[in-house]
């Protein structure tokens, strides 16, 4: 069969022409399309660009008639590249100015570094924008020089500053050392000029005594009292300080402290302080700017107590006792305390007083200050369980012809060393 609209040959039983969209149902039984009345033509669309014919054909195949919308035309301007703005020469000028000004501010370090960085950044930005002005290059070079000069000046400043501080520190240390040396020299002079004899001090020929005012003498007495009263009263603060000093004295000779022997520095000190008291025997001042307060410690059996331990340690060593064993040495010390109680000490003196000299030095304002090192040494040596010089000899030479060897060890030492060796 043929289409009555466009004349195209079509398959039988076709209802619509796929080419023009004409309806063929009313003429399906008519074999001759020539004699059939021509149908009214469909309204025609205006021709359009693109694939309009193929779109019409597809619409006919689907069996639909009507207007096909025109295709969307792509935006031509969207695919065009954006225009790059031209480089601004003002940026090059700014980079040059920052670089040159930074050279003059390099000594200030911070400003020089800031201007150098700004110059480099502006020059780099100008170059990325396609700028070719030589001013930007010069500004960048000046910025690099700014950074280098500022860095060098910073290093020099730090070096000089450290040197100055080091010099000031060394000068201060030197002055402090000189001050300490002066104090030590005054202490040494006082020690050389002061000779202890039977509880008093006898001045040497080249030193003159000076008279103290009543207030000065009372002040010296008050300072000694403030030092001794807490110890005699067995108050914790004063007692702990003296116990630590006595322990250090013991450790310096034996290599271990009283606490390690099992006796305990504090317990030993409390034993020594039982019934003890003190009194000032004299106060003296000298022309070399020193002063001494002579104190008598009552119920202080320093010589007998120390003699007992020195003697038992001498016998202990002669019999092969181990002086590096803290426990054994502690047992010998406890035995010496028992020996003292029993009055079995060889060469027992029975002297119950001990003289101690507390030294002072005069300050620039005329007041007297304690020589603390001297005070600590006086008391630590007084309350130590031994005489340091004698004990050093005992420990160094087992064959020492010791003064106590005139007393038979069997008579004095055996009852106390039994079970220790």
C-alpha positions in Angstrom: 0.0 0.0 0.0 1.0 3.6 -0.5 0.7 6.6 1.7 -2.0 9.0 0.5 0.0 11.9 1.9 3.5 11.5 0.6 3.1 8.6 -1.8 5.6 6.3 -0.1 5.1 2.6 -0.3 4.1 1.2 3.1 3.5 -2.3 4.5 0.0 -3.5 4.7 -2.1 -2.9 7.8 -0.1 0.3 8.6 -2.2 2.8 10.4 0.2 5.8 10.2 2.8 6.8 7.7 6.2 6.7 9.3 7.4 9.4 6.9 4.7 12.1 7.0 2.6 10.9 9.9 -0.7 10.6 7.9 -3.4 8.3 9.2 -4.0 5.4 6.8 -6.8 3.5 8.7 -9.6 4.9 6.6 -7.9 3.8 3.4 -6.5 0.4 4.3 -9.0 -1.4 2.0 -8.4 0.8 -1.0 -5.7 -0.6 -3.3 -5.4 2.5 -5.4 -4.1 5.5 -3.6 -4.5 7.6 -6.7 -8.3 7.8 -6.6 -8.5 8.5 -2.9 -9.0 12.0 -1.8 -5.9 13.6 -0.5 -6.0 14.4 3.2 -5.4 17.8 4.5 -1.7 18.5 5.0 -0.4 18.6 8.5 0.8 21.9 9.8 4.5 22.2 9.0 7.1 23.5 11.5 9.7 26.0 10.5 12.9 24.5 9.5 15.5 24.5 12.3 19.2 23.7 12.6 20.6 20.6 14.0 19.1 17.1 13.6 15.4 18.1 13.1 14.8 15.5 10.3 16.0 12.6 12.4 13.9 13.9 15.3 10.8 13.9 13.1 11.5 10.5 11.9 11.9 9.1 15.4 8.6 10.7 16.3 6.9 9.0 13.4 8.3 5.6 14.3 6.9 6.0 17.8 3.6 6.7 16.2 3.2 10.2 17.5 2.6 13.4 15.6 3.3 16.9 16.8 5.9 19.6 17.1 9.5 18.6 18.1 11.3 21.1 20.4 14.4 22.6 19.0 17.7 21.4 20.4 19.5 23.5 23.0 22.4 25.5 21.6 25.6 25.2 23.8 26.9 28.5 25.2 29.9 29.3 23.1 31.2 31.9 25.6 31.6 29.2 28.4 34.3 27.4 26.6 36.4 30.5 25.9 39.5 30.9 28.3 39.4 33.7 30.8 41.6 36.7 30.0 44.7 37.0 32.2 45.0 40.6 33.6 48.2 42.3 32.7 51.0 42.6 35.4 50.8 45.8 37.5 54.0 47.7 37.4 53.1 49.3 40.7 53.9 46.0 42.4 57.4 46.0 40.9 57.9 49.5 42.2 56.7 48.5 45.7 59.1 45.5 45.7 62.0 47.8 44.7 61.1 50.3 47.4 60.8 47.7 50.1 64.0 46.1 49.2 66.0 49.4 49.2 64.5 50.7 52.4 65.1 47.3 54.0 68.9 47.8 53.4 68.8 50.9 55.6 66.8 49.2 58.4 68.9 46.0 58.4 70.6 47.0 61.7 67.2 47.0 63.4 67.0 43.3 62.4 63.2 42.9 62.8 62.2 45.7 60.4 65.0 44.6 58.0 63.7 41.1 58.0 60.1 42.2 57.5 60.9 44.5 54.6 63.1 41.9 52.9 60.3 39.2 53.1 57.8 41.7 51.7 60.1 42.7 48.8 60.7 39.1 47.8 57.0 38.2 48.0 55.9 41.2 45.8 58.6 40.5 43.2 57.6 36.8 43.0 53.9 37.8 42.6 54.8 40.3 39.9 56.8 37.7 38.0 54.0 35.1 38.2 51.7 37.7 36.7 54.0 37.9 33.7 55.6 41.2 34.6 59.0 41.8 33.1 60.1 45.0 34.7 63.7 45.0 36.0 62.6 46.9 39.1 61.0 43.7 40.5 64.2 41.8 40.1 66.2 44.5 41.8 63.7 44.6 44.6 64.0 40.8 45.1 67.8 40.9 45.2 67.7 43.8 47.7 65.2 41.7 49.8 67.5 38.7 49.9 70.4 41.0 50.9 68.2 42.5 53.7 67.6 39.0 55.1 71.2 38.1 54.9 72.4 41.3 56.6 69.8 41.1 59.4 70.7 37.4 60.1 74.5 38.3 60.3 73.8 41.2 62.6 71.5 39.0 64.8 74.3 36.4 65.2 76.9 39.1 66.0 74.5 40.7 68.5 73.9 37.3 70.2 77.6 36.6 70.3 78.5 39.9 71.8 75.6 39.7 74.3 76.6 36.3 75.5 80.2 37.5 75.9 79.0 40.5 77.9 76.8 38.4 80.1 79.6 35.9 80.6 82.0 38.6 81.5 79.5 40.1 84.0 78.8 36.7 85.5 82.5 35.9 85.9 83.1 39.3 87.4 80.3 38.8 89.9 81.5 35.3 90.7 85.0 36.7 91.2 83.7 39.4 93.6 81.7 36.8 95.5 84.7 34.5 95.7 86.8 37.4 96.9 84.2 38.2 99.5 84.2 34.6 100.7 87.9 34.6 100.7 88.0 37.7 102.9 85.5 36.0 105.3 87.6 32.8 105.3 90.8 34.8 105.8 89.2 36.5 108.8 88.1 33.1 110.1 91.6 31.7 109.6 93.2 34.7 111.3 90.8 34.3 114.2 91.6 30.6 114.4 95.3 31.2 114.3 95.1 33.9 116.9 92.9 32.0 119.3 94.4 29.3 121.5 92.1 27.2 123.7 93.5 26.6 127.1 91.5 25.1 130.1 88.2 26.6 129.1 89.5 30.1 128.2 91.3 31.8 125.3 94.8 33.3 125.5 95.5 35.9 122.8 98.8 35.9 120.9 101.3 38.7 121.4 100.5 40.5 118.1 96.8 41.0 118.8 95.3 43.5 121.2 92.0 43.2 122.9 89.4 45.9 122.6 86.6 46.8 125.0 83.1 45.9 124.0 80.1 48.1 124.8 77.4 46.6 127.1 75.0 46.4 124.1 77.6 44.6 122.0 78.3 42.1 124.7 74.6 41.4 125.3 74.1 40.9 121.5 76.9 38.3 121.4 75.4 36.5 124.4 72.0 36.5 122.8 73.3 35.0 119.6 75.0 32.2 121.4 71.9 31.6 123.5 69.7 31.4 120.5 72.1 28.8 119.1 72.5 26.6 122.2 69.2 26.8 123.9 67.2 24.7 121.3 69.9 22.1 121.4 70.0 21.8 125.2 66.2 21.8 125.3 66.3 19.0 122.7 64.0 20.9 120.3 63.6 19.2 117.0 65.1 21.9 114.7 68.3 22.5 116.6 68.7 18.8 117.5 68.3 17.6 113.9 70.9 20.0 112.6 73.4 19.0 115.1 72.6 15.2 114.7 73.2 15.6 110.9 76.5 17.4 111.6 77.7 14.6 114.0 76.6 12.0 111.4 78.7 13.7 108.7 81.7 13.7 111.1 81.3 9.9 111.6 80.8 9.3 107.9 83.9 11.3 107.0 86.1 8.9 109.0 84.4 5.5 108.5 82.6 6.0 105.1 79.2 5.3 106.6 77.0 7.2 109.0 75.7 6.5 112.5 72.3 5.7 111.2 73.8 2.8 109.2 75.4 1.3 112.2 72.1 0.9 113.9 72.9 3.3 116.7 71.4 6.4 115.1 72.8 9.9 115.1 69.8 11.4 116.9 69.7 8.6 119.6 73.4 9.0 120.2 73.1 12.8 120.5 70.2 12.5 123.0 72.4 10.2 125.1 75.2 12.8 125.1 72.8 15.7 126.0 71.4 14.0 129.1 71.8 16.5 132.0 73.9 18.9 130.1 73.8 22.7 130.5 76.0 25.6 129.4 77.3 29.0 130.7 79.4 31.8 129.3 82.8 32.0 130.9 84.1 35.1 129.0 83.6 37.4 126.1 86.5 38.9 124.2 86.9 41.2 121.2 90.1 41.9 119.3 91.6 44.6 117.2 91.5 42.5 114.0 87.7 42.7 114.0 87.0 39.3 115.6 85.3 38.3 118.9 85.0 35.1 120.9 82.4 33.9 123.4 83.9 31.2 125.5 81.3 28.7 126.7 81.5 25.9 129.2 79.4 22.8 128.6 78.6 21.2 132.0 78.0 17.4 132.3 79.8 17.0 129.0 82.3 14.0 129.4 83.8 14.5 126.0 87.2 13.1 126.8 86.0 10.0 128.6 83.3 9.2 126.0 85.6 9.5 123.0 88.5 7.7 124.8 86.3 4.6 125.4 85.4 4.3 121.7 88.9 5.0 120.5 90.3 2.3 122.8 87.8 -0.4 121.9 88.2 0.3 118.1 92.0 0.0 118.5 91.6 -3.4 120.1 88.9 -4.4 117.7 91.2 -3.7 114.7 94.2 -5.4 116.3 92.1 -8.6 116.7 91.1 -8.5 113.0 87.7 -6.8 113.3 86.2 -5.5 110.0 86.1 -1.7 110.1 83.9 -1.7 106.9 81.1 -3.6 108.6 78.6 -0.9 109.9 76.8 -3.3 112.1 80.0 -4.5 113.9 81.2 -0.9 114.3 77.9 0.0 115.7 78.2 -2.8 118.3 81.6 -1.5 119.3 80.1 2.0 119.8 77.4 0.6 122.0 80.0 -1.2 124.0 81.9 2.0 124.5 78.8 3.6 125.9 78.5 0.8 128.4 82.2 1.1 129.2 81.7 4.8 130.0 78.8 4.0 132.3 80.9 1.5 134.2 83.8 3.9 134.6 86.1 1.3 132.9 87.6 3.7 130.4 91.5 3.5 130.4 93.0 6.8 131.7 89.6 7.9 133.0 89.8 11.6 133.6 86.4 12.2 135.1 86.3 15.7 133.7 82.7 16.7 133.2 83.2 20.1 131.5 84.2 21.0 128.0 85.2 24.4 126.7 83.8 25.6 123.4 84.8 28.9 121.7 82.1 30.5 119.5 83.7 32.9 117.1 82.4 36.1 115.5 83.6 38.6 112.9 82.8 42.2 112.7 80.8 43.4 109.7 81.1 46.8 108.0 78.4 48.4 110.1 80.3 47.4 113.3 78.0 44.5 114.3 79.4 41.0 115.0 78.2 38.1 112.9 78.7 34.4 113.7 81.3 32.3 111.8 78.9 29.5 111.3 81.4 27.0 109.9 83.4 27.4 113.0 80.4 27.0 115.3 79.3 23.8 113.5 82.8 22.3 113.6 83.1 23.1 117.4 79.9 21.3 118.3 80.2 18.4 115.8 83.7 17.6 117.1 82.5 17.9 120.7 79.6 15.5 120.3 81.3 13.1 117.8 81.9 9.6 119.3 85.6 9.8 118.7 88.5 12.2 118.4 89.0 12.5 114.6 92.8 12.8 114.6 93.2 9.8 117.0 90.7 7.7 115.0 92.5 8.4 111.7 95.7 7.0 113.2 93.9 4.0 114.6 92.3 3.1 111.2 95.5 3.7 109.2 98.0 1.7 111.3 97.0 -1.6 113.0 100.4 -1.7 114.7 100.2 1.8 116.1 101.8 2.1 119.5 98.7 3.6 121.0 98.7 5.2 124.4 96.1 2.9 125.6 98.2 -0.2 125.0 99.7 0.3 128.4 96.4 -1.1 129.6 95.9 -4.8 129.1 93.2 -5.3 126.6 92.1 -8.5 128.4 91.3 -6.5 131.4 89.4 -3.6 129.8 88.3 -4.7 126.3 87.4 -8.4 126.7 84.1 -7.9 128.6 82.8 -5.4 126.0 84.1 -7.0 122.8 83.0 -10.5 123.7 80.6 -11.7 121.0 81.5 -8.9 118.6 84.8 -10.4 117.3 
